[in-house]
Amino acid sequence: MASASASALSVVSKKYDVENKGYLSKEQQALRNLDKEGKGHLSAEQLAPLMEEYKKLSKDNAQNRRLIIALFVAVVVLGAGTIAASILAVRSSKDTRITSDGTLAKKGTDQPVITTSQGFSVSTNEKVDPKTGNFIQCLSLSQISRLYISYSKGTQTLLHVNNTLSTDNSIDAGRYSFPVLSIRGDSAMYNDTHVSIGNAMIDISPENPCMTALEGEAYQRNAPDRIRNLFQRHLAITQEQRILSPYLPCDSIDDDPLCQHVGTFSVSLDLSDSSS
């Protein structure tokens, strides 16, 4: 087959087939095309365009190499700069550091960092039960509503008890002590007579001793069918964060007659263990 291909070449073309392979390569064919006169060789004048093209290609190749080197250097510099900037940003964003003794301290000082948790607390009001003469712990509806909202949001809730609780609650703190009780549990609910907040059960019925101590029997008869509705309105206003004190403006609950007693409307408190 090689001899057949070789015989296909003309006498002039064979002179450009220096490898005697029987055909012309792409470059050899280009040279053959420049030999218009069929001499089998090219003169210096005919080779001049090739030399110019070679010089141009060499120049372009050198320029491309320089560009590649410059890009490589730029990539290395930018990469190193990015890493350095990230390290500096992380270090500068830290407000604390670990001291040699393992204490978390404020950056630039040796002052230890102290963390505090958010919480909400209310203080009970000590009243005298007119029927028994015993001291009882009372809360207002506004206090209960704020306690209820805070507890439902997951905030730690505390009760500051102003005096001794009954021995039924297994707490005897003394006449002039102020124990702090943490409300625990995972639920909060209410009905017409009680508000349950974790392990605290709060009586809001008209018959509770706090109501008797503050308002008397006549008020008890007037309030039963309206206490839950009033408590619900307390919750709505507390949710809007418009209660800034234990007292509730009357116009904020549609001038309900019970509003006149909101500031002193109190309920009894039972903190016995919910499992008992």
Backbone bond lengths (Angstrom), bond angles and torsions (degrees), N, CA, C in turn:
res aa  C-N    CA-C-N  psi(-1)  N-CA   C-N-CA  omega(-1)  CA-C   N-CA-C  phi
1 M - - - 1.474 - - 1.519 109.84 -
2 A 1.350 116.55 -32.84 1.471 119.99 179.34 1.509 110.26 -66.51
3 S 1.340 115.57 -38.26 1.470 117.92 179.43 1.510 110.80 -67.89
4 A 1.333 116.81 -35.86 1.474 120.23 178.65 1.499 109.98 -65.25
5 S 1.379 116.73 -39.50 1.466 119.55 179.69 1.515 110.19 -70.23
6 A 1.329 115.46 -38.26 1.455 118.62 -179.47 1.513 111.53 -64.80
7 S 1.348 114.68 -37.50 1.469 117.59 179.82 1.510 111.66 -69.62
8 A 1.376 115.58 -18.82 1.460 119.21 178.97 1.509 111.00 -75.66
9 L 1.357 118.33 -21.12 1.461 120.96 179.43 1.516 110.25 -78.62
10 S 1.309 113.81 144.34 1.470 118.30 175.88 1.521 109.41 -74.90
11 V 1.310 114.91 171.78 1.470 119.71 -179.38 1.512 110.42 -63.18
12 V 1.327 117.81 -39.97 1.469 122.22 179.76 1.522 110.23 -68.19
13 S 1.335 117.60 -43.37 1.473 121.76 -178.63 1.510 111.24 -63.86
14 K 1.369 116.45 -34.68 1.455 118.87 179.60 1.515 111.47 -62.90
15 K 1.359 118.02 -29.16 1.451 120.74 178.72 1.534 111.77 -66.29
16 Y 1.314 116.52 -26.26 1.480 120.20 178.51 1.536 111.68 -87.61
17 D 1.344 115.97 -12.73 1.470 120.29 176.46 1.518 108.10 -88.58
18 V 1.334 115.02 76.51 1.459 119.65 -173.72 1.513 111.94 -68.98
19 E 1.314 119.11 -23.88 1.468 120.88 179.10 1.522 111.84 -85.73
20 N 1.327 115.16 -5.66 1.459 120.71 -179.81 1.538 111.86 55.24
21 K 1.340 112.88 44.47 1.455 118.63 -177.89 1.517 112.84 -92.98
22 G 1.314 117.21 -6.10 1.451 121.96 175.20 1.511 114.49 93.78
23 Y 1.339 116.99 0.54 1.482 120.03 177.01 1.516 107.64 -154.25
24 L 1.320 115.73 163.11 1.458 121.33 -179.19 1.531 110.30 -99.41
25 S 1.314 112.89 134.55 1.464 116.80 175.20 1.528 109.06 -73.24
26 K 1.335 115.63 175.95 1.468 120.49 -177.84 1.524 110.67 -62.13
27 E 1.330 116.18 -41.67 1.467 119.51 -179.41 1.533 111.19 -70.18
28 Q 1.366 115.61 -40.14 1.467 119.39 179.20 1.523 111.14 -65.99
29 Q 1.310 117.33 -35.47 1.455 120.68 177.84 1.524 110.81 -66.44
30 A 1.355 116.18 -34.53 1.457 119.76 177.97 1.535 110.06 -65.86
31 L 1.338 116.44 -40.51 1.468 119.25 176.50 1.533 111.18 -65.51
32 R 1.309 116.23 -40.70 1.460 120.33 179.76 1.528 110.64 -62.01
33 N 1.317 116.30 -35.22 1.463 119.57 -179.72 1.527 111.70 -68.55
34 L 1.346 116.00 -27.94 1.465 118.62 178.05 1.537 111.70 -73.82
35 D 1.328 116.63 -20.99 1.481 121.59 -178.86 1.530 108.55 -83.80
36 K 1.327 113.74 77.74 1.464 118.82 -177.81 1.535 112.07 -68.10
37 E 1.327 116.27 -30.46 1.457 120.11 -175.14 1.531 112.44 -86.92
38 G 1.339 118.18 -7.75 1.457 121.34 177.93 1.519 113.26 70.70
39 K 1.341 117.02 37.49 1.464 120.42 -179.63 1.539 112.49 -82.22
40 G 1.287 116.77 -20.69 1.463 119.70 -176.17 1.509 112.19 87.54
41 H 1.338 116.64 4.01 1.459 120.57 175.92 1.530 107.38 -154.50
42 L 1.345 115.70 165.05 1.462 121.52 -177.70 1.521 108.96 -114.81
43 S 1.308 113.87 143.89 1.465 120.21 178.09 1.532 108.76 -86.00
44 A 1.340 114.33 168.77 1.467 119.89 178.75 1.516 110.84 -60.37
45 E 1.313 117.24 -36.43 1.466 121.09 179.02 1.525 111.12 -64.45
46 Q 1.348 115.64 -38.04 1.459 118.94 179.50 1.531 112.01 -73.03
47 L 1.334 116.42 -28.07 1.468 119.96 -179.90 1.528 113.26 -83.78
48 A 1.344 117.98 -12.21 1.469 121.41 -177.45 1.538 112.60 -56.45
49 P 1.359 118.89 -46.08 1.487 117.97 178.80 1.531 112.46 -60.58
50 L 1.336 115.89 -35.07 1.466 118.50 179.08 1.530 111.59 -65.69
51 M 1.316 115.58 -39.45 1.455 119.48 179.08 1.529 111.61 -65.62
52 E 1.329 115.19 -39.10 1.468 118.93 178.33 1.540 110.61 -63.93
53 E 1.319 114.58 -41.60 1.467 118.85 179.07 1.531 110.80 -65.71
54 Y 1.308 115.43 -37.59 1.471 120.14 178.62 1.535 110.94 -64.23
55 K 1.338 115.19 -44.03 1.459 118.95 178.58 1.538 111.36 -61.51
56 K 1.321 115.17 -41.98 1.470 119.35 -179.64 1.532 111.04 -63.56
57 L 1.340 114.94 -43.30 1.459 118.69 179.27 1.522 111.68 -64.81
58 S 1.345 116.10 -40.38 1.465 119.40 178.42 1.527 111.45 -62.16
59 K 1.356 115.36 -40.68 1.456 120.26 179.44 1.533 110.89 -65.18
60 D 1.339 114.92 -43.26 1.472 119.29 179.37 1.530 111.02 -63.97
61 N 1.322 115.89 -39.72 1.465 119.39 179.54 1.523 111.72 -64.25
62 A 1.325 116.22 -40.99 1.465 120.09 178.87 1.533 110.65 -64.20
63 Q 1.342 114.97 -41.45 1.471 118.70 179.32 1.531 110.91 -65.72
64 N 1.315 116.20 -39.58 1.457 119.81 178.62 1.522 111.51 -64.19
65 R 1.333 116.02 -39.14 1.469 119.14 177.91 1.522 111.16 -62.42
66 R 1.347 114.96 -42.51 1.476 118.15 178.43 1.523 111.54 -62.72
67 L 1.344 117.00 -40.30 1.461 120.38 178.78 1.525 111.55 -64.57
68 I 1.328 115.95 -40.55 1.466 119.47 179.50 1.526 110.96 -64.00
69 I 1.352 115.41 -42.58 1.462 119.44 178.59 1.532 110.78 -63.25
70 A 1.362 115.58 -43.05 1.466 119.33 179.57 1.526 111.52 -63.30
71 L 1.331 117.16 -41.13 1.470 120.56 178.08 1.522 111.45 -64.44
72 F 1.321 116.13 -39.99 1.466 119.74 178.93 1.524 110.76 -62.26
73 V 1.359 114.88 -45.80 1.464 118.69 178.53 1.532 110.84 -61.81
74 A 1.352 116.61 -41.59 1.458 120.37 -179.64 1.530 111.09 -62.91
75 V 1.337 116.35 -41.40 1.468 120.11 179.24 1.525 110.51 -62.81
76 V 1.344 116.08 -43.45 1.462 119.89 179.55 1.528 110.83 -62.94
77 V 1.349 116.46 -44.68 1.468 120.40 -178.77 1.530 110.75 -65.04
78 L 1.352 116.05 -44.98 1.465 119.24 179.98 1.528 111.39 -64.84
79 G 1.328 116.33 -39.54 1.462 118.72 178.06 1.509 112.31 -62.53
80 A 1.341 115.28 -45.44 1.462 119.21 178.73 1.529 111.14 -64.44
81 G 1.342 116.11 -39.51 1.464 119.53 178.16 1.519 112.42 -64.40
82 T 1.343 116.47 -39.08 1.466 120.14 178.64 1.516 111.42 -64.16
83 I 1.326 115.43 -43.67 1.469 119.32 178.99 1.532 110.64 -63.47
84 A 1.334 116.28 -43.90 1.461 119.91 -179.69 1.528 111.13 -64.44
85 A 1.348 116.30 -42.36 1.470 120.07 179.45 1.522 111.42 -64.16
86 S 1.330 117.03 -38.51 1.470 120.63 178.79 1.522 110.68 -64.06
87 I 1.340 115.66 -43.37 1.464 119.22 179.67 1.524 110.71 -63.70
88 L 1.334 116.98 -43.27 1.464 120.57 179.46 1.517 111.25 -65.14
89 A 1.353 116.50 -39.56 1.467 120.04 -179.87 1.523 111.21 -64.27
90 V 1.336 115.44 -42.05 1.473 118.97 178.87 1.519 110.80 -64.46
91 R 1.324 115.91 -43.36 1.470 118.76 -178.76 1.519 111.71 -67.32
92 S 1.334 116.87 -41.07 1.464 119.64 -177.95 1.524 112.23 -72.10
93 S 1.344 117.24 -24.28 1.471 119.82 -179.25 1.516 112.83 -79.71
94 K 1.299 116.67 -13.81 1.456 119.70 -179.60 1.522 110.37 -78.36
95 D 1.329 115.48 126.25 1.451 120.61 176.92 1.519 112.16 -95.11
96 T 1.321 115.65 -7.56 1.464 119.23 -177.76 1.521 110.23 -129.67
97 R 1.310 114.87 166.32 1.454 120.99 176.51 1.524 108.59 -146.70
98 I 1.318 116.36 161.78 1.452 121.63 177.66 1.524 108.26 -98.86
99 T 1.315 116.43 121.89 1.462 120.58 179.80 1.524 110.65 -76.61
100 S 1.313 114.99 174.38 1.472 119.96 -177.43 1.526 112.82 -64.02
101 D 1.340 116.31 -25.50 1.466 119.11 179.72 1.529 111.92 -94.45
102 G 1.358 116.36 10.42 1.454 119.98 175.74 1.510 114.82 85.68
103 T 1.322 118.10 10.56 1.462 121.51 -179.46 1.518 110.34 -88.52
104 L 1.329 116.67 138.94 1.457 121.56 175.34 1.517 108.56 -80.39
105 A 1.350 116.61 116.98 1.454 121.51 -174.96 1.515 110.66 -125.05
106 K 1.330 115.77 159.93 1.460 121.79 176.91 1.523 109.42 -68.41
107 K 1.338 116.09 139.27 1.455 120.49 -176.71 1.528 110.75 -61.72
108 G 1.311 116.01 133.41 1.461 121.47 178.89 1.512 114.04 85.79
109 T 1.323 117.24 -5.35 1.464 121.29 178.85 1.519 108.84 -135.86
110 D 1.328 115.16 174.67 1.465 121.26 175.41 1.522 111.16 -106.50
111 Q 1.351 116.61 15.09 1.454 119.39 -178.93 1.528 109.80 -76.88
112 P 1.320 118.82 125.66 1.467 120.95 -179.99 1.521 111.22 -68.22
113 V 1.324 115.09 148.75 1.459 120.88 177.88 1.520 109.00 -85.84
114 I 1.319 115.95 129.44 1.458 122.09 179.43 1.523 108.75 -113.16
115 T 1.302 117.38 125.25 1.459 121.95 -179.71 1.523 109.81 -101.95
116 T 1.326 115.14 143.45 1.461 121.19 177.34 1.518 109.05 -129.16
117 S 1.306 116.07 149.79 1.459 121.02 178.41 1.521 109.62 -103.65
118 Q 1.339 115.90 149.29 1.447 120.71 179.06 1.522 109.71 -78.12
119 G 1.292 115.88 146.84 1.449 119.89 178.31 1.510 110.85 -157.70
120 F 1.315 115.72 170.37 1.461 121.48 178.28 1.520 107.49 -135.24
121 S 1.307 117.20 135.21 1.454 120.02 -177.91 1.523 110.33 -136.61
122 V 1.312 116.14 152.78 1.463 123.02 174.14 1.521 107.68 -132.98
123 S 1.306 116.11 155.48 1.459 121.78 178.66 1.520 109.30 -111.51
124 T 1.315 115.48 134.07 1.459 119.51 179.19 1.522 110.07 -76.95
125 N 1.319 114.99 159.21 1.461 121.68 177.47 1.534 108.51 -108.67
126 E 1.294 115.97 125.32 1.461 119.36 -178.26 1.533 110.00 -83.75
127 K 1.321 116.26 124.72 1.454 122.67 178.99 1.532 109.38 -126.69
128 V 1.312 114.92 169.21 1.464 120.60 178.53 1.517 108.59 -107.29
129 D 1.322 116.47 126.25 1.457 121.40 175.96 1.527 108.04 -71.25
130 P 1.360 117.35 116.40 1.468 119.05 -176.83 1.529 113.66 -64.76
131 K 1.330 116.57 -20.61 1.461 119.01 -178.56 1.521 112.35 -83.05
132 T 1.343 116.33 -38.11 1.465 119.59 -175.81 1.518 113.03 -107.85
133 G 1.336 116.95 -20.66 1.456 120.11 -176.23 1.504 113.35 80.20
134 N 1.327 117.73 2.91 1.470 121.90 179.78 1.524 111.09 -85.26
135 F 1.343 115.23 155.30 1.457 119.98 175.02 1.532 109.31 -76.72
136 I 1.319 117.38 138.24 1.462 122.57 177.65 1.516 109.33 -130.01
137 Q 1.354 116.58 153.93 1.459 122.57 -179.36 1.526 108.95 -99.90
138 C 1.322 116.90 128.52 1.459 121.32 -174.73 1.528 111.51 -125.86
139 L 1.334 115.11 152.01 1.464 123.12 174.60 1.523 108.84 -130.03
140 S 1.322 116.49 148.91 1.466 120.10 176.59 1.529 109.67 -86.30
141 L 1.339 116.41 162.86 1.462 120.09 178.39 1.519 111.69 -61.67
142 S 1.317 116.67 -37.27 1.471 118.66 179.44 1.523 110.42 -66.28
143 Q 1.330 117.58 -37.81 1.460 120.26 176.35 1.528 110.84 -64.21
144 I 1.330 115.39 -43.68 1.464 119.24 -179.31 1.522 111.03 -64.07
145 S 1.341 117.42 -41.77 1.465 120.18 -178.69 1.521 111.18 -64.67
146 R 1.336 116.77 -40.91 1.458 119.52 178.91 1.525 110.81 -68.53
147 L 1.344 115.93 -36.83 1.464 120.48 176.15 1.528 110.31 -64.97
148 Y 1.318 116.17 -41.05 1.471 122.30 -178.71 1.527 110.82 -63.78
149 I 1.339 116.81 -46.96 1.473 121.08 -179.59 1.520 110.60 -64.68
150 S 1.321 117.70 -44.12 1.467 120.64 -179.42 1.517 111.15 -63.19
151 Y 1.328 116.57 -43.20 1.463 120.41 -179.83 1.525 110.85 -64.25
152 S 1.349 117.58 -41.68 1.468 120.80 -178.84 1.517 112.15 -66.78
153 K 1.339 117.57 -21.80 1.460 121.32 177.61 1.534 111.93 -87.49
154 G 1.317 117.52 -0.21 1.464 120.82 178.70 1.514 114.12 88.41
155 T 1.337 117.54 8.46 1.457 120.62 179.25 1.516 110.04 -77.92
156 Q 1.321 116.64 140.34 1.459 120.09 176.76 1.520 109.01 -62.87
157 T 1.315 116.68 129.19 1.464 121.24 -176.87 1.514 109.70 -118.07
158 L 1.333 115.72 136.25 1.456 122.38 -177.62 1.520 110.32 -128.35
159 L 1.332 116.30 149.95 1.455 122.97 174.31 1.522 108.38 -116.75
160 H 1.335 116.44 121.80 1.457 121.12 174.01 1.527 107.04 -92.97
161 V 1.320 115.82 108.50 1.461 120.66 -176.32 1.514 108.74 -90.05
162 N 1.322 116.13 124.32 1.454 120.53 -171.74 1.520 114.66 -76.50
163 N 1.333 116.69 -9.50 1.453 117.22 179.17 1.518 110.15 -161.56
164 T 1.310 116.77 -167.01 1.455 121.80 -174.69 1.516 111.07 -68.50
165 L 1.306 116.28 134.25 1.456 120.82 172.62 1.520 109.20 -86.59
166 S 1.306 115.95 163.97 1.449 120.16 179.28 1.522 110.43 -65.02
167 T 1.332 115.50 153.19 1.462 119.42 -179.41 1.514 111.53 -67.74
168 D 1.351 118.63 -14.90 1.464 121.42 176.77 1.517 110.71 -62.99
169 N 1.339 117.53 -25.34 1.456 121.80 -178.68 1.529 111.41 -92.67
170 S 1.341 116.83 6.92 1.470 122.02 178.05 1.520 112.15 58.96
171 I 1.338 116.72 31.54 1.464 120.94 177.68 1.529 107.67 -130.63
172 D 1.316 116.24 123.74 1.457 120.62 177.14 1.517 107.23 -135.24
173 A 1.339 116.00 90.41 1.462 120.50 -171.50 1.524 113.09 -94.42
174 G 1.334 118.38 -3.06 1.453 119.06 -179.11 1.531 111.42 97.62
175 R 1.328 115.92 156.68 1.464 120.27 -173.66 1.514 112.98 -64.01
176 Y 1.310 119.49 -36.49 1.462 120.66 -173.50 1.518 112.18 -115.91
177 S 1.309 116.69 28.73 1.469 120.72 176.67 1.520 109.60 -101.83
178 F 1.319 116.29 164.96 1.465 121.82 -177.09 1.532 109.36 -132.13
179 P 1.318 118.03 76.71 1.467 120.02 -179.57 1.522 111.68 -66.99
180 V 1.343 115.98 150.72 1.459 122.56 176.83 1.520 108.32 -112.41
181 L 1.321 116.60 123.51 1.454 121.55 -177.80 1.517 109.85 -108.68
182 S 1.317 116.24 129.87 1.469 121.30 177.72 1.522 109.13 -92.80
183 I 1.341 115.97 127.36 1.460 120.51 178.97 1.518 108.55 -81.67
184 R 1.324 116.10 124.42 1.460 121.21 -177.55 1.528 109.36 -119.07
185 G 1.311 115.15 161.61 1.463 120.03 178.55 1.515 110.93 133.18
186 D 1.322 115.50 -174.47 1.467 118.94 -177.85 1.526 113.25 -135.78
187 S 1.333 118.25 20.61 1.461 120.14 -179.19 1.519 110.42 -148.27
188 A 1.325 114.85 155.89 1.467 121.98 175.53 1.521 107.66 -145.91
189 M 1.325 116.64 131.85 1.473 120.81 -179.09 1.521 108.98 -156.52
190 Y 1.331 116.50 167.64 1.460 120.61 178.16 1.524 109.77 -152.68
191 N 1.341 114.76 157.46 1.469 121.53 173.91 1.514 108.34 -138.37
192 D 1.333 117.64 -156.86 1.461 119.96 -175.62 1.522 113.57 -70.27
193 T 1.327 117.61 -20.68 1.462 119.37 -172.86 1.520 114.35 -122.25
194 H 1.331 118.36 -20.07 1.457 119.57 -175.19 1.529 111.14 -140.16
195 V 1.332 115.05 153.27 1.454 123.45 170.49 1.523 107.12 -120.34
196 S 1.322 115.93 120.22 1.468 121.24 179.29 1.519 108.68 -103.23
197 I 1.336 115.82 120.21 1.463 122.08 177.93 1.520 107.18 -125.60
198 G 1.334 116.49 99.65 1.453 119.75 -176.03 1.514 110.74 61.16
199 N 1.344 116.60 -126.00 1.459 120.67 179.80 1.520 112.83 -91.57
200 A 1.331 117.69 8.81 1.465 121.78 177.70 1.523 109.29 -101.45
201 M 1.318 116.31 126.54 1.460 122.36 176.31 1.525 107.72 -111.00
202 I 1.329 116.66 116.94 1.458 121.85 -174.44 1.522 109.26 -112.24
203 D 1.315 115.75 125.49 1.466 122.43 -177.63 1.528 109.08 -85.93
204 I 1.336 117.75 121.27 1.466 121.02 176.78 1.524 110.85 -115.52
205 S 1.312 116.57 16.29 1.467 119.88 179.46 1.528 110.15 -75.13
206 P 1.330 117.98 154.47 1.479 120.28 179.28 1.515 112.81 -63.70
207 E 1.334 117.57 -19.38 1.460 120.05 -176.44 1.529 113.14 -85.55
208 N 1.330 118.35 -3.94 1.462 117.98 -176.50 1.524 110.49 -69.13
209 P 1.338 116.96 151.98 1.471 120.61 -174.67 1.518 113.66 -59.09
210 C 1.330 118.25 -32.22 1.463 119.52 -179.10 1.522 110.69 -64.05
211 M 1.327 116.77 -40.12 1.452 120.56 178.27 1.525 110.72 -63.85
212 T 1.310 114.84 -42.54 1.464 119.18 179.14 1.518 110.72 -62.60
213 A 1.320 116.12 -41.44 1.463 120.02 -177.05 1.512 111.59 -67.79
214 L 1.323 117.75 -31.39 1.461 120.40 -173.20 1.522 114.01 -99.03
215 E 1.324 117.70 -35.87 1.451 119.83 -169.60 1.530 115.04 -118.06
216 G 1.294 117.11 -24.03 1.451 118.55 179.66 1.520 112.97 88.80
217 E 1.320 116.38 170.49 1.453 121.97 -173.92 1.530 112.57 -68.18
218 A 1.335 118.70 -33.19 1.467 120.60 -178.69 1.519 110.64 -62.69
219 Y 1.296 116.53 -40.36 1.461 119.86 178.22 1.515 111.10 -68.42
220 Q 1.302 117.59 -35.74 1.457 120.87 177.80 1.525 110.90 -57.79
221 R 1.306 118.00 -41.97 1.469 121.17 -177.90 1.524 111.27 -69.27
222 N 1.319 118.04 -26.32 1.462 121.59 -176.20 1.529 112.48 -86.97
223 A 1.354 118.70 -16.07 1.457 121.04 -168.79 1.518 117.78 -101.12
224 P 1.361 121.80 -22.70 1.471 120.34 -166.42 1.507 116.01 -51.65
225 D 1.333 119.03 -45.81 1.462 120.39 -173.87 1.522 112.66 -81.82
226 R 1.332 118.15 3.85 1.462 119.78 -174.59 1.529 112.78 -124.67
227 I 1.320 117.64 -7.73 1.474 120.05 -175.29 1.518 111.21 -66.05
228 R 1.345 116.42 -46.05 1.467 118.64 -178.70 1.526 110.85 -62.62
229 N 1.329 116.79 -41.73 1.471 120.06 179.10 1.527 110.49 -62.53
230 L 1.316 116.59 -39.79 1.462 120.47 178.62 1.528 110.59 -65.65
231 F 1.326 116.40 -40.84 1.470 119.95 178.58 1.527 110.62 -64.23
232 Q 1.332 117.13 -38.71 1.459 120.24 178.13 1.525 110.91 -63.06
233 R 1.311 117.56 -38.75 1.467 120.25 177.72 1.521 111.19 -69.33
234 H 1.317 116.19 -34.76 1.461 119.47 172.73 1.525 110.55 -59.44
235 L 1.329 116.81 -44.34 1.463 120.58 179.57 1.521 111.22 -61.49
236 A 1.348 116.47 -43.75 1.463 120.08 -178.32 1.521 111.15 -62.61
237 I 1.313 116.81 -42.71 1.468 119.91 -178.46 1.524 110.41 -72.63
238 T 1.337 116.60 -38.03 1.467 119.47 176.71 1.520 110.55 -62.49
239 Q 1.350 116.91 -38.95 1.459 121.27 179.48 1.515 110.77 -60.84
240 E 1.339 116.87 -33.62 1.469 121.05 179.16 1.523 111.70 -84.06
241 Q 1.346 115.56 1.95 1.470 121.34 175.91 1.521 111.78 59.86
242 R 1.351 115.72 39.30 1.459 119.34 177.51 1.518 112.31 -101.20
243 I 1.353 116.41 -5.21 1.458 119.02 176.49 1.520 108.48 -93.37
244 L 1.316 116.81 112.27 1.458 120.77 179.64 1.523 111.67 -107.78
245 S 1.319 117.58 -3.39 1.454 122.53 179.52 1.518 108.32 -148.52
246 P 1.315 118.48 169.90 1.464 120.00 179.39 1.523 113.12 -65.54
247 Y 1.341 117.81 -10.61 1.461 119.88 -177.54 1.522 110.21 -99.09
248 L 1.317 116.27 141.95 1.458 122.52 -175.51 1.522 109.51 -114.55
249 P 1.343 119.14 123.17 1.478 120.12 178.44 1.524 111.09 -59.74
250 C 1.318 115.34 137.53 1.467 118.81 -176.77 1.512 112.39 -63.99
251 D 1.330 118.25 -37.76 1.460 119.43 -176.20 1.524 112.19 -67.95
252 S 1.350 117.82 -15.75 1.466 120.09 179.65 1.517 111.86 -79.56
253 I 1.340 118.50 -12.84 1.469 120.88 176.08 1.526 110.08 -125.69
254 D 1.330 115.29 39.64 1.466 122.32 172.06 1.523 113.31 60.39
255 D 1.330 116.88 35.39 1.463 121.52 175.59 1.522 112.90 54.04
256 D 1.321 116.60 39.65 1.466 120.40 176.14 1.525 108.93 -62.62
257 P 1.350 118.36 134.05 1.467 119.59 178.72 1.519 113.39 -55.46
258 L 1.337 116.69 -30.61 1.463 119.30 178.33 1.517 112.30 -67.29
259 C 1.331 115.94 -17.31 1.470 119.45 -178.82 1.520 110.88 -59.70
260 Q 1.316 117.80 -30.49 1.457 120.59 -178.32 1.525 111.66 -62.48
261 H 1.310 116.86 -18.79 1.462 120.63 -176.20 1.526 112.39 -109.47
262 V 1.342 117.16 4.26 1.467 119.22 -174.75 1.518 111.44 -62.03
263 G 1.319 117.87 -40.44 1.459 119.82 -176.62 1.508 113.16 -61.74
264 T 1.328 118.02 -25.67 1.456 120.77 -178.92 1.520 112.05 -118.76
265 F 1.320 116.79 6.28 1.467 120.67 179.78 1.523 107.87 -69.84
266 S 1.323 117.89 113.17 1.464 121.32 -174.16 1.508 111.20 -126.85
267 V 1.310 115.13 162.04 1.448 121.15 -177.72 1.517 109.68 -136.31
268 S 1.300 115.93 161.33 1.460 119.59 179.82 1.515 110.19 -83.32
269 L 1.307 116.04 158.14 1.467 122.21 -174.81 1.516 109.99 -123.11
270 D 1.327 116.17 131.74 1.462 121.49 176.48 1.515 108.27 -127.90
271 L 1.334 117.40 114.53 1.455 121.27 -178.63 1.523 111.40 -112.96
272 S 1.311 117.60 29.25 1.452 119.36 176.42 1.512 109.85 -67.21
273 D 1.333 117.41 155.39 1.464 122.32 -177.41 1.518 109.36 -58.08
274 S 1.361 116.52 129.27 1.452 121.41 -176.93 1.509 112.53 -65.17
275 S 1.353 117.54 -21.42 1.454 120.22 -178.94 1.511 112.64 -80.04
276 S 1.352 116.45 -15.87 1.455 119.69 -178.23 1.505 110.84 -83.57
